[in-house]
Amino acid sequence: MKVIKAKQAIVLPKDVVVTVSSRKVEVKNKATGVTLRRDFRHLPVSIAKIDGGKKLEVSLYFGLSKQVACLRTVCSHIDNMITGVTKRFRYTMRLVYAHFPITCTINNGGKRVEIRNFLGEKIVRTIDMIGESKCIKSESTKDEIMIEGPDIDDTSRSAALIHQSCLVKRKDIRKFLDGVYVSASPVAELG
């Protein structure tokens, strides 16, 4: 059944400037100058400011149920952009090993991570961070690293690349639990 008009609204914070131009959304923080952009031209929705620029409305005319479901998705993406420019997303990862201690070196100002001695192997695994995300070592906890960044997509993809680089091959993964795992999901930290 088609819905005549489906809509969802987002309340915009005062220190955030949102610009919408033909379904391209740009979110900028006035104080810090952090800017995130996203293109929603692949979805049949209209995005407009309402209530004098205090709210952002995502609407759709004559949409089927799967198209109406896209409204919430677009709103969630824009919400994540607003959270990213006001705070920062942080993934906490732990280096887990049974016998061979994994060493993690952070180079290039947090933009490159090198993992050595995984399962006693001699090769060096090098992972470059995506976008503006950076990696830092935890001072309080041993064998813990944190990936921080304003864009949740870049930050989560960087954490996934680190996790995927240390997968155990040709062994029983129930027994060999070594690797780098996400211990805390994205937490918005003030930054």
C-alpha positions, -999 to 999 in steps of 0.1 A, spaced: 0 0 0 13 34 -9 15 61 17 5 96 4 31 115 24 56 100 48 80 123 67 105 123 96 121 153 112 154 159 130 160 187 155 192 206 147 216 218 175 224 255 176 261 252 170 257 231 138 251 244 103 234 220 79 234 228 42 211 209 18 216 212 -20 198 187 -42 200 158 -16 236 165 -8 239 172 29 268 191 45 270 193 83 295 218 98 303 227 134 307 265 138 331 262 168 355 235 156 352 238 119 347 200 114 327 193 82 310 161 70 294 156 36 270 129 23 252 123 -9 216 109 -8 208 114 -45 204 76 -49 172 77 -28 138 92 -39 134 114 -9 133 152 -4 153 169 23 144 204 34 148 227 64 116 236 83 107 258 113 131 285 103 161 262 100 156 246 134 146 212 120 154 191 90 126 172 74 130 141 52 99 133 32 85 111 5 53 111 -15 35 79 -26 62 55 -12 59 18 -8 70 3 25 107 -3 15 109 33 3 93 46 34 119 27 54 146 47 37 134 78 56 146 65 89 179 55 74 186 89 60 177 105 93 200 81 111 229 90 88 223 127 93 221 122 131 254 104 130 269 133 110 256 158 136 270 137 164 303 134 146 309 171 142 299 179 177 316 150 194 338 122 180 333 85 176 356 61 194 361 24 189 380 6 216 400 -25 205 419 -51 225 450 -71 214 442 -107 225 469 -134 226 476 -167 244 513 -172 238 530 -149 213 525 -113 225 512 -91 197 529 -57 194 511 -27 179 530 3 167 513 35 157 530 57 131 524 87 110 505 106 137 480 79 142 473 73 105 491 40 102 490 9 125 517 -18 123 510 -52 140 539 -76 146 544 -110 161 508 -122 155 509 -160 162 547 -157 161 547 -148 124 574 -126 110 554 -105 86 544 -70 95 507 -61 90 503 -25 80 468 -8 82 462 27 70 433 46 87 405 58 64 395 95 62 401 116 93 401 87 117 432 82 139 445 55 162 458 61 197 472 38 224 454 37 257 476 49 286 455 32 313 451 -3 298 478 -26 284 472 -40 249 444 -16 241 441 8 211 413 33 203 402 45 168 387 80 169 372 101 142 342 124 133 328 101 106 313 69 120 317 51 86 355 58 83 361 50 120 342 17 119 359 7 86 393 14 100 385 -8 131 372 -35 108 404 -34 87 425 -39 119 403 -68 130 404 -85 96 442 -82 93 446 -105 123 424 -134 114 436 -170 122 439 -191 91 441 -229 88 435 -235 125 406 -241 148 393 -207 157 376 -220 188 410 -229 202 432 -201 186 414 -170 198 443 -146 191 435 -113 173 425 -77 176 388 -74 187 365 -45 193 358 -44 230 336 -12 231 313 -2 203 312 34 190 310 58 219 306 95 211 334 113 230 338 150 234 367 160 213 
